[in-house]
C-alpha cells in the first residue's frame, strides 16, 4: 500500500473528550472516525487489524469443532418474546416496526437466534454436542459510550453457542473454550489478560468467566490474590470478614446529631471509627416504589450486583424524601418499622458487631452502643458489600489487591435458560425428550483492537503486535527525488511483497521527521529507511518499533533479515 494513497487523516492532537490513550491514538493515526455517539467508521489499517484478529479467533474456534454461521441483525419481536428477554431488557434494546407493522428488534446478542436456528435441525442426542459461531454486527443503545471503541453502541462480536446433553458435557467443552480464549488473547498480543469469575447478568446461567485486560483506564474492578491466584470481578468477589467485638457492650443511648447525616460527619461528631458505624442504603425495585433497605458497616459500600442477584430484580437508588417511616440520614436497623418495605438486608460485616453507631429512625438523632447479638437477635446476614483493598482472600487468607480492567471476552454456562423457554427438545438415549444445555462465548472485535492499543503504545504512538499489525513493514524513502533511493525503495517494495511481507510504502515527498512521526504514530512493527547516506554503504536501516532491533543491513539481505524478525516475533506469540 502506498501511504500517499491511504485514506485517513493523521493529526498531532486527539479528541478533547478522549479518556483513553487508545481513543486518542486511534483517532490521531486515522484508524477510526466518529459518525455518531458510540458509532465509528474504521479505515483500512483498522480493518486489516480486525480481519487478522478474526482470523486468529476463527482458527481457535474451528480447532474446538466450531461451525461458522451467520445470524441476522434484525429479528422479530416474537423470537425475543419466546425467551422473555423482549420484556426484561430495557432501553438498550432498539425496538421498531417494519413497513408491515410487525414489531422488530436490532440484535444485541444472538442466543435466541441460535436456538431458533438449531431447534428444528437437531432432534437427537446423537447430534450433540455441537458449537456454532459467527462474526456479526450488534447494536446496543449504550447510555455511557466511552474510550473510543472500548464502549460503543454498534460493534462486531464473535459470539458462539454450544449445545450439550448434560452439565458434565458442557463443563468439558467449557474448559476447551477457556483454553481457546487463552490462546486467542496470547496470539493477538495481549500481555495482561486474566480470567475472572463474573456475574452472568442478563445472559443468565450459573457459572461465567470474564477475560479482563488489566489497565488503569478499565471501568471494571478486579479482585486479585497475588499469593494463591484467586481472581474475581468485583461483582461476585468475596472475602472473609471477622468482627472483633469490644470486651464490654455499652447500653444503647440516643444522641442528638443534628444536621450530621452522612457517615463521615456522624463519625467525626461522635469521634467514632467508621468501622463502628452502620450505614443504611435504600433502593427501589426498578419500575416500582417498593423500598429495599440495606445495612452495611460504615466503611464499606453496597455491591449492587450481589444485591440484584439476591432480589432477582433490578434496583435503582431510592428517593425517600417525605417518607413517614424512613428518615433520610437517620435510618437505623434498631427499632425500624419494616411494614410496607420490600425487604431489609444486613451485610455479613455486621455479624457479631457491638458498640455500633446507627440511625435512631428519628430526625436529628443516632444511637450508640448497638450490639447485633444482643439487640438484633434472629436476623439473617447476607453478603452484599464490596470487597476492599487489603481484605482477606477467601481461599488462602492473604491480603487481596484491586486492579482496573477492560472486559475483552466472556464465557457462560447458560444451562437450559433459552432451550427450555423456547421449547427446544431432543430425544435422549432413553427415548425421552429433554432440553439441551447451552454454553455461550463472546469476544468484541473492536474492543479487542482498542484494548491492544491501550496496552501497547508509547508517547509517540501505537505499537502493534506482529500477529495483528496492519502491515509488517513501513518502508520510508528519505529522498524520493534521488533516483537511486527511489529505485532501491521500489525494488524492496516489490521484493518484500513477493516474499509475503505486508508493506506500507511511504512514497511521499516530505521531510524525514514527518515520515518518522507518522510511522511511529501508526505503529507498524518494522521500519526500513532508504537514504542516500545508507546506499553509499550499500545498506538500509532496519529498526523495530519497540527499539529492540536497529541495524544497517545490506540491501540484498533485507528480505531475509525482515522475515527473520517476523518469524521470531510470531514464535513468541505462540
JOVEN-V497359 format. One record per backbone hydrogen bond with DSSP energy under -0.5 kcal/mol. CO is the residue of the C=O (numbers start at 1). NH is the residue of the N-H. If there is no record, write none. Layout:
CO,NH
CO,NH
//
This chain:
1,3
1,505
2,5
2,6
3,6
15,18
20,24
21,25
22,26
23,27
24,28
25,29
26,31
26,32
27,30
28,11
31,43
33,41
36,35
36,39
38,153
38,154
39,35
39,36
41,33
43,47
44,48
45,49
46,50
47,51
48,52
49,53
50,54
51,55
52,56
53,57
54,58
55,59
56,60
57,61
58,62
59,63
60,64
61,64
61,66
62,65
65,131
66,68
67,133
73,107
75,105
76,79
76,80
77,80
77,81
78,82
79,83
80,84
80,85
80,86
84,87
84,88
85,89
90,93
92,141
93,95
94,106
96,104
98,101
102,98
103,77
104,96
105,75
107,139
110,114
111,115
112,116
113,117
114,118
115,119
116,120
118,122
121,123
123,427
124,127
125,128
130,163
131,67
132,161
133,69
134,159
136,157
138,155
140,142
146,151
147,149
147,150
151,146
153,140
155,138
156,445
156,446
157,136
157,159
158,443
159,134
160,441
161,132
162,439
163,129
163,130
164,437
166,170
167,171
168,172
169,173
170,174
171,175
172,176
173,177
174,178
175,179
176,180
177,181
178,182
179,183
180,184
181,185
182,186
183,187
184,188
185,190
186,189
192,214
194,196
194,212
196,210
197,233
200,203
201,204
207,413
208,198
209,411
210,196
210,212
211,408
211,409
212,194
212,214
213,215
213,406
215,218
220,222
220,405
221,234
222,224
222,403
223,232
224,226
224,401
225,229
230,225
231,197
232,223
233,236
233,237
238,394
239,241
240,242
241,243
243,245
248,250
253,255
253,368
255,257
255,366
257,260
259,261
262,266
263,267
264,268
265,269
266,270
267,272
268,271
273,276
274,277
276,357
277,279
277,298
279,296
281,294
282,318
283,292
284,316
285,288
290,285
291,342
291,343
292,283
293,345
294,281
295,347
296,279
297,300
301,386
302,304
303,307
304,308
305,309
306,310
307,311
308,312
308,313
314,286
316,284
318,320
320,323
325,327
326,328
327,330
330,361
330,362
331,359
333,335
333,336
336,338
338,341
343,293
345,295
346,382
347,350
348,351
350,353
353,372
356,370
357,278
358,367
362,365
364,257
364,258
365,360
366,255
367,358
368,253
370,356
370,372
371,375
371,376
372,376
376,379
380,346
382,348
382,384
384,303
388,391
391,400
392,240
393,397
398,393
400,390
401,224
403,222
404,215
405,220
406,213
406,408
409,211
410,442
411,209
412,414
412,440
413,206
413,207
414,417
415,438
416,420
416,421
417,421
418,422
419,424
420,423
423,425
426,434
427,125
428,431
432,428
434,426
434,436
437,164
438,414
438,415
439,162
440,412
441,160
442,410
443,158
443,445
444,448
445,449
446,450
447,451
448,452
449,453
450,454
451,455
452,456
455,457
456,463
458,461
461,458
465,468
465,469
471,525
472,526
473,475
473,504
474,476
474,528
475,477
475,506
476,478
476,530
477,480
479,482
481,483
482,486
483,487
484,488
485,489
486,490
487,491
488,492
489,493
490,494
491,495
492,496
493,497
494,498
495,499
496,501
497,500
502,472
502,473
503,505
504,475
504,506
505,3
505,507
506,477
508,510
511,515
512,516
513,517
514,518
515,519
516,520
517,521
518,522
519,523
519,524
521,462
523,464
525,545
526,474
527,543
528,476
528,530
529,531
529,541
530,478
531,535
532,536
533,537
534,537
534,539
535,538
538,555
540,553
541,529
542,551
543,527
544,547
549,544
551,542
551,553
553,540
554,557
555,558
557,561
558,562
559,563
560,564
561,565
562,566
563,567
564,568
565,569
566,570
567,571
568,572
569,573
570,574
571,574
//
